[in-house]
Amino acid sequence: MSRVTGFLVATAMLVGATGLAVFMVSQRPEPERIPPPSRIPFAITAPAQAGEGGIPVFGAGTVRPRAEIDISAEVSGKVVWVDPAFQSGGRVRSGQVLFRIDDVDYRSAVEKARANVALQRVEVLKAREEARVARKQYEQFKERQAASGAASEASPLALWQPQLEAAEAALARDAATLAETELNLARTAVKAPFSGVVRTESVDVGQFVAAGRGVARLYASDAVEVVVPLSDSDAALIPGLWDLRSGDGNREVAVHVLGDYGGRRYVWDGYVDRVEGVLDEQTRTLDLIVRVPEPYGSDAPEAGGPPLLVGKFVDVELDGVTPDAYTRIRRPALRPGNEVWVVRDGKVTIVPVTVLQRADDEVYVTGALEPGDAAIVGGLQVATEGMAVLSGAAGAP
């Protein structure tokens, strides 16, 4: 093949390849046209809701006894009997005998005192009779003296007045001694001063106990108290707090005490009893005293529920004051500086608010918010007044 023929073949191949390429390019599909993304930011919103009822106040504290005392004998002696319920964790009734002390010596002292009283009563009768006779003799003597023109006064001693008074005083002394010995005899039976639960005890049969020495610790079971530290802002939400007086029966401020037991939550009903009048210097809080009646009774929500045990850590909820108007918003809607960003007509409006209370996922505020306002809870980190945004509702909390 000559050089001319080779050149023509090469040229034909090049032209054919170019034509094929042009054909393939002409048959390619058109690319999908995608509009550029919007530069308007997207915000997640949740509606503000009108508040109803009292502002809730939340707290937590540890359960403590309403009253707790040391049990001790008032007389000394050997223990001869102990009630089976008188042991750690046992429950006792008011007036129940907890243990008895050997009373042989105390009974003997009572009998001696009674004998002395009986003897002294005889001495009083003798003194009265002697005084009666002396008075009668003196009256006869006085009549004879009046007839002779001479008169004199008899001395009190001659009339047996001091002797009678001394006999009566001795009788009163012996009667007081008898009352004391009878009281000591009664004290050999050590009784519970109130219904309660035995926290600790260290007494048994045969043990010698000394008067005034504690052998057990008992706390009242008719009610327990929960000490709830509150800030002054939370305390200000409790109606009539500073008018409450312990023991006056005022139970107007109801409280729900919540505690977990066995993986379940139980509720006991109580009330605000008082507030301690001292501000804690370390925490700057006030101690609110919540009282729960019958913690071992039927206040648990269902039969067989657990008691509200002393030492348990519990949550406390109560309804505070009811403002004229307030709004509830999701907690993420509250911005630094107590501001809420609201979407109105597609634009951001910054609304300053006053915070009344913070709950787990809600904040109670007052201000220029309106019920139904779309408060921004996510999607924006920075916002300015009047900034255009796209918005969508958030899911349920």
C-alpha positions as CSV (number, residue, x, y, z in Angstrom):
1,M,0.0,0.0,0.0
2,S,1.3,3.4,-1.0
3,R,1.7,6.3,1.3
4,V,-1.3,8.0,-0.3
5,T,-3.6,5.1,0.3
6,G,-2.4,4.8,4.0
7,F,-3.1,8.6,4.5
8,L,-6.6,8.3,3.1
9,V,-7.4,5.3,5.4
10,A,-6.2,7.2,8.4
11,T,-8.2,10.2,7.5
12,A,-11.3,8.2,7.0
13,M,-10.9,6.5,10.4
14,L,-10.4,9.9,12.1
15,V,-13.5,11.4,10.4
16,G,-15.6,8.3,11.3
17,A,-14.5,8.5,15.0
18,T,-15.3,12.2,15.1
19,G,-18.7,11.7,13.7
20,L,-19.5,8.9,16.1
21,A,-18.4,11.0,19.0
22,V,-20.6,13.9,17.8
23,F,-23.6,11.5,17.5
24,M,-23.1,10.1,21.0
25,V,-22.9,13.6,22.5
26,S,-26.0,14.7,20.8
27,Q,-27.9,11.7,22.2
28,R,-26.9,12.2,25.9
29,P,-29.8,13.0,28.4
30,E,-30.2,16.5,29.8
31,P,-29.0,16.8,33.5
32,E,-31.7,17.4,36.1
33,R,-31.9,21.0,37.1
34,I,-32.0,21.5,40.9
35,P,-32.8,24.9,42.4
36,P,-30.2,26.3,44.7
37,P,-31.0,25.8,48.4
38,S,-32.7,28.6,50.3
39,R,-30.6,30.9,52.4
40,I,-33.5,31.5,54.9
41,P,-32.7,29.5,58.1
42,F,-35.1,26.9,59.4
43,A,-36.5,27.0,63.0
44,I,-38.2,24.4,65.1
45,T,-41.1,25.9,67.1
46,A,-43.5,24.9,69.9
47,P,-46.6,26.8,70.8
48,A,-46.8,28.9,74.0
49,Q,-49.7,27.8,76.2
50,A,-51.8,29.8,78.6
51,G,-51.2,28.9,82.2
52,E,-54.0,27.6,84.4
53,G,-54.1,27.1,88.2
54,G,-51.3,27.5,90.6
55,I,-47.6,27.7,89.7
56,P,-46.1,24.4,90.7
57,V,-43.2,24.3,93.2
58,F,-40.8,21.4,93.1
59,G,-38.3,20.3,95.7
60,A,-36.7,17.3,97.3
61,G,-35.7,16.3,100.8
62,T,-35.1,13.6,103.3
63,V,-37.7,12.1,105.5
64,R,-37.2,12.6,109.3
65,P,-39.3,11.7,112.3
66,R,-41.8,14.2,113.7
67,A,-40.5,13.4,117.2
68,E,-37.7,11.1,118.4
69,I,-36.7,10.4,122.0
70,D,-34.4,8.2,124.1
71,I,-36.2,5.6,126.2
72,S,-34.8,5.3,129.7
73,A,-36.1,4.0,133.0
74,E,-36.9,6.5,135.8
75,V,-35.9,4.0,138.5
76,S,-33.0,1.6,138.7
77,G,-33.2,-2.2,138.9
78,K,-33.0,-5.5,137.1
79,V,-35.1,-6.1,134.0
80,V,-37.5,-9.0,134.5
81,W,-39.6,-8.8,131.3
82,V,-39.3,-7.3,127.8
83,D,-42.2,-7.0,125.3
84,P,-41.4,-9.0,122.1
85,A,-42.3,-5.9,120.0
86,F,-39.7,-3.9,121.8
87,Q,-36.8,-4.4,119.4
88,S,-35.3,-2.6,116.5
89,G,-38.0,-2.0,113.8
90,G,-40.8,-3.0,116.2
91,R,-43.9,-0.8,116.3
92,V,-45.4,0.1,119.7
93,R,-48.6,1.8,120.9
94,S,-48.9,4.8,123.2
95,G,-49.0,3.6,126.8
96,Q,-47.8,0.1,125.9
97,V,-45.4,-1.5,128.5
98,L,-42.0,-1.9,126.9
99,F,-40.2,-3.7,129.7
100,R,-40.5,-4.2,133.5
101,I,-38.1,-3.8,136.3
102,D,-38.0,-6.0,139.4
103,D,-40.5,-4.3,141.7
104,V,-40.0,-6.3,145.0
105,D,-38.0,-3.6,146.7
106,Y,-40.4,-0.9,145.5
107,R,-43.5,-2.8,146.8
108,S,-41.8,-3.2,150.1
109,A,-41.2,0.6,150.2
110,V,-44.8,1.2,149.5
111,E,-46.0,-1.1,152.3
112,K,-43.7,0.6,154.8
113,A,-44.9,4.0,153.7
114,R,-48.5,2.9,154.1
115,A,-47.8,1.7,157.6
116,N,-46.2,5.0,158.5
117,V,-49.3,6.9,157.2
118,A,-51.6,4.7,159.2
119,L,-49.6,5.2,162.4
120,Q,-49.4,8.9,161.8
121,R,-53.2,9.1,161.3
122,V,-53.6,7.7,164.8
123,E,-51.2,10.3,166.1
124,V,-53.3,13.0,164.4
125,L,-56.4,11.6,166.0
126,K,-54.7,11.6,169.4
127,A,-53.5,15.2,169.0
128,R,-57.0,16.3,168.0
129,E,-58.5,14.6,171.0
130,E,-55.9,16.1,173.3
131,A,-56.5,19.5,171.8
132,R,-60.3,19.1,172.3
133,V,-59.9,18.1,176.0
134,A,-57.4,21.0,176.5
135,R,-59.8,23.5,175.0
136,K,-62.7,22.2,177.2
137,Q,-60.6,22.4,180.3
138,Y,-59.4,25.9,179.4
139,E,-63.0,27.0,178.9
140,Q,-64.0,25.7,182.4
141,F,-61.0,27.4,183.9
142,K,-61.7,30.6,182.1
143,E,-65.3,30.6,183.6
144,R,-64.0,30.2,187.1
145,Q,-61.5,33.0,186.6
146,A,-64.2,35.3,185.3
147,A,-66.3,34.7,188.4
148,S,-63.4,35.7,190.7
149,G,-62.6,38.8,188.6
150,A,-59.2,37.5,187.2
151,A,-58.7,36.4,183.5
152,S,-55.7,35.1,181.6
153,E,-55.1,33.7,178.1
154,A,-53.9,30.1,177.7
155,S,-50.7,29.5,175.7
156,P,-51.0,27.6,172.3
157,L,-48.9,24.9,173.8
158,A,-51.4,24.3,176.6
159,L,-54.2,24.1,174.0
160,W,-52.2,21.5,172.0
161,Q,-52.2,23.6,168.9
162,P,-48.5,23.1,168.0
163,Q,-48.7,19.4,168.8
164,L,-51.7,19.0,166.5
165,E,-50.1,21.0,163.7
166,A,-46.9,18.9,164.0
167,A,-48.9,15.7,163.9
168,E,-50.8,16.8,160.8
169,A,-47.5,17.9,159.1
170,A,-46.0,14.5,159.9
171,L,-49.1,12.9,158.3
172,A,-48.6,15.0,155.2
173,R,-45.0,14.1,155.0
174,D,-45.7,10.4,155.3
175,A,-48.5,10.7,152.7
176,A,-46.0,12.4,150.3
177,T,-43.6,9.6,150.9
178,L,-46.3,7.0,150.2
179,A,-47.2,8.8,146.9
180,E,-43.5,8.9,146.0
181,T,-43.0,5.2,146.6
182,E,-46.2,4.4,144.7
183,L,-44.9,6.5,141.8
184,N,-41.6,4.7,141.8
185,L,-43.5,1.4,141.9
186,A,-45.5,2.5,138.8
187,R,-42.3,3.5,137.1
188,T,-41.0,-0.1,137.2
189,A,-43.2,-0.6,134.2
190,V,-41.6,1.5,131.4
191,K,-44.2,2.6,128.9
192,A,-44.1,4.1,125.4
193,P,-45.0,7.8,125.6
194,F,-46.5,7.8,122.1
195,S,-47.1,5.3,119.2
196,G,-43.9,4.9,117.3
197,V,-41.2,2.7,115.8
198,V,-38.2,1.5,117.7
199,R,-35.1,2.6,116.0
200,T,-32.6,1.0,118.3
201,E,-32.7,-0.9,121.7
202,S,-30.2,-2.5,124.0
203,V,-32.1,-4.1,126.9
204,D,-32.8,-7.7,127.8
205,V,-34.0,-9.8,130.7
206,G,-31.5,-9.9,133.5
207,Q,-29.9,-6.7,132.6
208,F,-29.5,-4.0,135.3
209,V,-30.6,-0.6,134.1
210,A,-29.8,2.7,135.8
211,A,-32.3,5.5,136.1
212,G,-32.0,8.1,133.4
213,R,-29.7,6.0,131.2
214,G,-31.0,5.6,127.6
215,V,-31.6,2.0,126.5
216,A,-33.5,2.5,123.3
217,R,-34.6,5.2,120.7
218,L,-38.1,5.6,119.6
219,Y,-39.6,7.9,116.9
220,A,-43.3,8.8,116.4
221,S,-45.2,6.9,113.7
222,D,-48.3,9.2,113.5
223,A,-46.5,11.6,111.2
224,V,-43.1,12.2,109.5
225,E,-41.6,15.4,108.2
226,V,-39.7,16.2,105.0
227,V,-37.2,19.1,105.1
228,V,-37.2,20.7,101.7
229,P,-34.6,23.4,101.0
230,L,-36.1,26.1,98.7
231,S,-34.7,29.3,97.2
232,D,-36.4,32.5,98.2
233,S,-37.9,32.8,94.7
234,D,-39.6,29.4,95.1
235,A,-40.6,30.1,98.7
236,A,-42.3,33.3,97.4
237,L,-44.6,31.2,95.3
238,I,-46.1,29.4,98.3
239,P,-49.3,31.1,99.4
240,G,-49.4,32.4,103.0
241,L,-46.1,30.7,103.9
242,W,-45.1,33.2,106.6
243,D,-48.5,33.0,108.3
244,L,-48.2,29.2,108.9
245,R,-47.8,28.2,112.5
246,S,-46.8,24.7,113.6
247,G,-49.5,22.8,115.3
248,D,-52.4,25.2,114.4
249,G,-54.0,22.5,112.1
250,N,-53.6,24.7,109.0
251,R,-53.4,22.2,106.1
252,E,-54.4,24.6,103.3
253,V,-51.2,24.2,101.3
254,A,-51.4,20.5,100.1
255,V,-48.3,18.6,99.1
256,H,-47.6,15.5,97.1
257,V,-44.6,13.5,98.3
258,L,-43.3,11.1,95.7
259,G,-40.9,8.2,96.3
260,D,-39.6,5.2,94.4
261,Y,-39.8,1.7,95.9
262,G,-39.1,-1.5,94.0
263,G,-39.0,0.2,90.6
264,R,-42.4,1.9,91.1
265,R,-43.4,5.4,92.2
266,Y,-45.7,5.9,95.1
267,V,-47.4,9.1,96.3
268,W,-48.2,10.2,99.8
269,D,-50.4,13.3,100.7
270,G,-49.1,15.9,103.1
271,Y,-49.2,19.6,103.8
272,V,-46.8,22.5,104.5
273,D,-46.5,22.7,108.3
274,R,-44.1,25.6,108.6
275,V,-40.9,27.2,107.4
276,E,-37.8,27.6,109.5
277,G,-37.0,31.2,110.2
278,V,-33.3,31.0,109.4
279,L,-31.6,31.3,106.0
280,D,-28.9,28.7,105.5
281,E,-25.6,30.6,105.3
282,Q,-24.0,28.0,103.0
283,T,-26.8,27.3,100.5
284,R,-28.8,30.6,100.9
285,T,-32.0,28.5,101.1
286,L,-35.0,28.3,103.4
287,D,-36.0,24.9,104.9
288,L,-39.7,24.2,104.3
289,I,-41.1,21.6,106.6
290,V,-43.7,19.3,105.0
291,R,-45.6,17.0,107.3
292,V,-47.1,13.7,106.1
293,P,-49.7,12.1,108.5
294,E,-49.9,8.4,108.9
295,P,-46.9,7.4,106.9
296,Y,-47.4,3.7,108.0
297,G,-51.1,3.9,107.3
298,S,-53.3,3.8,104.1
299,D,-51.9,7.0,102.5
300,A,-50.0,4.9,99.9
301,P,-52.0,4.7,96.6
302,E,-52.9,1.1,96.9
303,A,-53.4,-1.5,99.6
304,G,-50.1,-3.1,100.7
305,G,-48.1,-0.1,99.5
306,P,-44.8,0.6,101.3
307,P,-44.6,3.0,104.3
308,L,-42.8,6.3,104.0
309,L,-39.7,5.3,105.8
310,V,-37.5,7.7,107.8
311,G,-34.3,8.5,106.0
312,K,-35.8,8.1,102.5
313,F,-35.0,10.7,99.9
314,V,-38.2,11.9,98.2
315,D,-39.5,14.5,95.7
316,V,-42.1,17.1,96.7
317,E,-44.6,18.8,94.5
318,L,-47.2,21.5,95.5
319,D,-49.3,24.1,93.9
320,G,-48.1,27.7,94.5
321,V,-49.8,31.0,94.0
322,T,-52.0,31.6,91.0
323,P,-51.0,34.8,89.0
324,D,-53.6,36.7,87.0
325,A,-51.9,35.6,83.7
326,Y,-48.9,33.5,82.9
327,T,-47.6,31.4,80.0
328,R,-46.1,28.0,79.7
329,I,-43.3,27.4,77.2
330,R,-40.9,24.6,76.5
331,R,-37.6,24.9,78.4
332,P,-35.4,25.2,75.3
333,A,-37.5,28.2,74.3
334,L,-36.0,30.3,77.1
335,R,-32.9,32.0,75.9
336,P,-30.1,33.7,77.8
337,G,-31.1,37.0,79.3
338,N,-34.7,35.7,79.9
339,E,-35.7,36.1,76.2
340,V,-38.0,34.1,74.0
341,W,-37.6,34.0,70.2
342,V,-41.1,33.9,68.6
343,V,-41.9,33.5,64.9
344,R,-44.6,35.9,63.8
345,D,-45.5,36.3,60.1
346,G,-42.4,34.4,59.1
347,K,-40.1,36.7,61.1
348,V,-38.3,36.5,64.4
349,T,-39.7,38.6,67.3
350,I,-37.6,38.7,70.5
351,V,-39.8,38.9,73.6
352,P,-38.4,39.6,77.1
353,V,-40.0,37.6,79.8
354,T,-40.0,37.2,83.6
355,V,-39.4,33.7,84.8
356,L,-41.7,32.4,87.6
357,Q,-40.7,28.8,87.7
358,R,-38.7,26.2,85.9
359,A,-39.9,22.6,85.7
360,D,-38.4,19.5,84.0
361,D,-39.3,20.5,80.4
362,E,-41.5,23.6,81.0
363,V,-40.9,27.2,82.1
364,Y,-43.6,29.4,83.6
365,V,-43.2,33.0,82.5
366,T,-45.0,36.4,82.3
367,G,-44.5,39.0,79.6
368,A,-45.7,39.9,76.1
369,L,-46.1,36.4,75.0
370,E,-49.5,35.4,73.7
371,P,-51.1,31.9,73.8
372,G,-50.3,30.1,70.6
373,D,-47.2,32.1,69.8
374,A,-44.6,29.8,68.0
375,A,-41.7,29.9,70.3
376,I,-38.4,28.7,68.7
377,V,-37.0,25.7,70.5
378,G,-34.3,24.6,68.1
379,G,-32.6,25.1,64.7
380,L,-31.3,28.6,65.4
381,Q,-28.3,29.5,67.4
382,V,-28.4,33.2,66.6
383,A,-31.3,35.4,65.8
384,T,-32.0,39.1,65.3
385,E,-35.2,41.1,65.5
386,G,-37.1,40.8,62.2
387,M,-35.0,38.1,60.7
388,A,-36.9,35.9,58.2
389,V,-37.1,32.2,59.0
390,L,-38.9,29.1,57.9
391,S,-40.5,27.2,60.7
392,G,-41.9,23.8,61.6
393,A,-43.6,22.4,64.7
394,A,-41.6,20.3,67.1
395,G,-42.8,16.9,68.2
396,A,-44.2,16.3,71.6
397,P,-41.7,16.5,74.4
